[in-house]
Amino acid sequence: MSEHETTDTGADDQENSAEPTFEAAEYADGTVTYPPHTVSPNGADRVGTVDLREYEGRVVTWTTSTATPPGVREPNTLAIVEFEMGDDYDGPVVRALGQIAEREDGAGETVDVDIGDRVEPVYADELREPGAGIREPESQSWDGFRFRPIQ
């Protein structure tokens, strides 16, 4: 096993877990990618997973959308986050696109972020309103991860 905390459990085990994981894939050549794929960009087989909740990220860039799809909060601040995978990791950068977390004061506004800010992934049980789209709500998942600045 590599220096990353990996598991070879599947989605069934994840559903039984109390807290969902922010799953990236680790491959035989030591690289990590998000979103996970069956093989690495270099063709190496997938050997496990890495929970990105265990890693700090930095905001690479961000934007605020004021024209959002049905059921998505408006305005909606999104960021591209690059994860710091540790000194021993020499693979390609691991990045994710996601919403910025809302303020804890209940106002419904997102936290302010800037390029270079340190962030952590936090679970959200609803990234958008399930009944607002054209698909049946039961046909897809509505949860995921947002990014919250680290104080």
N, C-alpha and C positions, 0 to 999 in steps of 0.2 A: 504494500500500500504506500502511496506517496505521502508527501508532507501535508497534503490537504486532507481534511476529514471527509472521507468518502464512504459511501454505502452502495450496495448493489441492490437495494430494495426497489420495488416497483411502486406504481401508483396505488395499488391496493393497500400496501403498508402505510403509505402517506395518508390515506383516507382515515386510517385508524389512529393516527397521531393526533395529539391534542392541539398542536400548533402546526399549521401548514409550513412547508419548506419553500424557500425561494430557490428552486432547483436549477443548477447548471450541470453540464455533463463534463466528466473527466475521461480522458482517453489514454490508451496505452503509451502514447508518446509524451505524456505529462501535460498536454495542453488542456485547457478548460474553455468551454464556450457557453454562451447564453444567447438565445435559447438553446436547449439541449438538442442534439442531433444523434443519429445512429452511429455516424463515423465523424472523425475530426476533419478539418479542412485539408489535412495532409493524408487522409485515408486511414488513419489509425482507428482501431476498434474502441468502442465505448467500454470502459471498465467500471464505472461508478458514477456517483453524483457528488456534487459539492453544494452545500447550503450557503447561498450568498448572504444570508442574514448574519453569518459569522465574520463577514468582511466589511470594512469601512469603504465607502465610496466617496468620490469627489465629483462635483458637478462640472461637466465639460462645457455644456451650454444649456440654455433653457429658453423657453418661449411661453407666452400666454395666448391661448386661443380664445377668441371671443365669439366665434361662430362654431359651436360644437354640435355633434350629432345628437339626435333625440335621446334624452335620458342622461346625458353627460353634463356634469355641472358646468355652469357658465358664469364667469370665465374659468378656464381650465389651464392651470400652469403645469407644464411638462418639462422634464429634464432628461438629458442624456448623462448617465452616471458611469464613471469608470471605477471599477473595483480594484483595490490594492490587495493583490493576492499573496503578498509576502516576498521577502528578499530572495528566497530560493526559486521562485517561479520565474521561468524565462520564456514562457509561451506568449502568444498574442494577447493584447489587452482584452479584458472582459468588460463589456459595456452592456447597459440596459437602458431602455427608454421607459419612463413611467411618470405618473402623476406625482405632484408634490402634495404632501400631507396637508390637511387642514389645521388651522389654529385650534388649540385646545380650549379656547374661550367660548366655543359654540356659535360663533358668528358666521360660520360657513365659509370664511375666507381662507385662502391658502397661506402657508408660511412664506415669508420672503426668502428667496435664495439668490445667490450670486455665483458666478463662475469661480471655481476653486473651493467652494464651501464643502465641508465634510458632511456626509449624510449617511443614514442607515435605512435599510428597507424595513417598513412596518406593514403588517398585514391589514387589509381592509376587506370586510366581508361583502362590500358592495361598491364596485368602482363606477357603476352606472345603474340607473333605475331599470329593473328587469322588465317591467311592462311597457316601456316607452318605445322599444324597437319594433321591427316588423316580424321578427322571429318569435316563436313560442318561448316564453321564459324558461321552460324546463329543458329546452334544447341546447342550452349553453351555460357555462359558468359565469358568474358575475363578480367573483372575488378576485383578489390579487394583491399586489404590493404597491405601496406608494413610498416616496422617499421623504424622510424627515431630517432636518438639520441636527447635527450633534452639537450639543451646547458645550 
